[in-house]
Structures are given as C-alpha cells and as structure tokens.
Amino acid sequence: MRKISLAMLPLAMLAAGCHRKPKVDETATVTNATAPVIPTSPAAPAAAPVPADFSIDNVPISNAPLGKFPFFGWPSNYAPQNTPKEIGFGHFPFWTGKAFNDVEGQTFMVTLDAAPNKQFSSYELQKNMHALFQQAGAVKVYEGKIPNDTIMALPDTVRSEIAPGLGDAYNDPVETWVIHRPHDAIWINYSTNTAQGSIAVVQTKPFVATAALLPADQLKSDLDKTGKAVIHVNFATDQTQILPDSKAQMDAVIALLKADPALKLAINGYTDDTGSDEHNVTLSDGRAKAVQAALVAAGIKADRLQAKGYGGMSPVSNNTDEAGKAANRRVELVKL
C-alpha cells in the first residue's frame, strides 16, 4: 500500500437536512486534528469477502480497540459537504450481494468533498479509509454495483433519509464492510467517485421502546390537572410520517375529542437537540401538523386544533443520552 497520512478530523455530530454547501474553516480542521483516532499501525490485509448469501457468522470476531462512535475520521484535506447526519437510533440498508440487510442502531452518514483550496482524490481517500477499516478489524463483504431497480424499490422516504451515506449508488460501486464484535457489530457503507466520497456507519443496538400508550381517560385527567398531556406518537426516522404502531394512541386522542365537542387543543411538536435549530423546528412543525391532519381525517373539525413545532425548545430531560433524547422527542396536547 502507498504510505498514508492518518491525521484525521474527528467526526462532527450530525444534523440532517441541510443541503447548502457550508464554508469549512481550514484552521479549525487543523486544530481538531489532534483528537483521538484509531492508532496508526501497518494495515493488515482485509479478509476474503464472505459469500453473497451473507451471514455475519461467517465474519471473524474482532477485538480491535476502537474509540468513540462513529469511530472513523478522514484526512485533513477533505471536509463534509453538509453537516454530518447522526441519529441515536436509526437504520441503513447495507447491500451484501443479493439483498439489503437493514441494520438498526446508532447511525452516522456523511458526504465528503475536498477541503477549500485542496484537490479531491478518490484514490487517496479510499486508501486512507481502507487502512482505517482494516485496522479496526473490518471485513469487506461486498464491492460492486447495487442493481438500480433494487435501490428504486426502497421507499422514497428511506432513499431520501440515507442519501448522505449512500452516495451515487445509481452510478458508482459501493463497498460494504462489517466489524463483527463479541456483543455488537459495526457496519460501514463506503463509496467514492471523482468528485466526492460517502460513508455510512451503523453500530448495532436493540430497539428500546420509550413510548407508553395513554388512554383517553388518562389524557383527559392530565389536561384537566395541568392543561397539557404528552402523547406517544412514533414517526419514521427524521420524517413526519406517523408510523402504524401509533394508531392506538391516535384513537385515544380522537375518542377524547369526540367525547368533549367543546375541547380545543394545541398540538405542539418537539425534538431533541441533535441537528440544527432550523431543521428541528421544521421537523417538529411537520410532525405536529401530521397529527393535526390525522385527527381532521378522523372527523375532528379543523377549527378545534392548532399545530406548531418548537424544535429543541423546552426540553423535559437531558440530551446527553438516548433515554433523555427520546423523552425530548415528543408531541404535547395543550388545552386552549
């Protein structure tokens, strides 16, 4: 392998949705380069690709030491095209040769360009990233083109959501890498072309439900006592689509409103602090309006409802762990 510089930037915390290319402060890039990264050592050759009929049991277990999620930096002459996207519990469909393996867990996605006054080299970036993946004990399980019809078969919301980490998979080959650890796995999607590179990293972890159904009588009791009630509505990750498992909670709100025709409610949406304020306000506003639209579709008069998003304002818990973030991602009903 060609000698590689592994002076890496730490990965910035992600926020989704920003499409304008920001200016990157090259001075800050140099300053941040002192943060911990995987120790430099001769890169071991990657293990042979596992069969297309993928099973993680075919991937050797790695005990290579890793730093904090998302584990991998990039050379200092490259910079994010937009703010990296990090989700406490998200998912990414990794192509293993014959099918997508939809992996859930802590998720990171970024698209890289050349830093200001630098030249993009797909070869240099690939050599750097390969060295890091191999040092971390990753095994390449696939390299090549994903069939376009297979990508198009993914739901529109999923394709939009994973775009920063998928790259131009319609035209470019992708690489899927896996680090099989004793208690979890780390999946990597990597692709590059002559203009940019894309990386997605998912550290697997089980889903822990944090929502609890509140029946109509409990909602009424909360509204009567405090003037507001938190409802537990689940949305697609970073989307405004209400998921089917929220039906029972929505039915309870409908029953509440039909039982008291004089009741009027404000529907307030909130997020955690992950991402930009602008994005979070837009997302929370869309979610509040989605709840309003569902209630109107169920026969509740629109003039009884108001909907607005407040982003990360008025947190009810900390934003330092997933449990706190989950509590802050909420929809509140407020009596008018």
Number of C-alpha atoms within 10 A of each C-alpha: 8 7 10 16 13 20 20 23 24 22 22 16 14 19 23 21 21 16 10 9 11 12 12 15 11 16 8 10 19 14 10 17 18 12 12 15 21 19 13 13 10 13 16 13 13 17 14 11 16 18 13 13 9 18 11 13 9 12 20 16 19 16 12 13 10 15 12 11 16 21 18 20 21 23 21 20 21 24 26 23 23 22 24 24 24 25 21 15 20 22 24 27 21 24 26 23 20 14 15 15 14 10 20 18 22 22 26 30 28 29 24 23 23 21 20 13 8 12 12 19 18 18 11 15 21 17 15 21 19 19 23 25 22 20 21 24 25 28 25 24 24 25 18 15 15 22 16 11 9 13 17 11 9 13 10 10 14 16 16 13 22 20 16 27 26 27 26 17 20 16 12 14 18 24 20 22 27 27 25 21 16 10 8 14 20 23 25 24 25 23 24 24 17 10 12 21 27 24 23 29 28 28 23 19 16 10 10 9 8 10 14 10 15 19 17 19 13 14 20 19 13 17 17 12 10 10 14 20 21 17 22 20 22 20 16 14 15 19 15 20 15 17 12 12 11 16 13 15 19 24 15 19 22 18 15 18 21 13 11 10 11 9 13 18 21 18 26 24 29 26 29 26 19 20 22 16 17 13 18 26 20 17 22 28 22 19 30 25 21 18 23 24 15 14 19 16 11 12 11 18 14 13 9 16 22 17 20 19 22 19 28 24 16 11 18 14 15 15 17 10 10 17 15 15 21 19 20 23 21 24 22 17 24 19 17 12
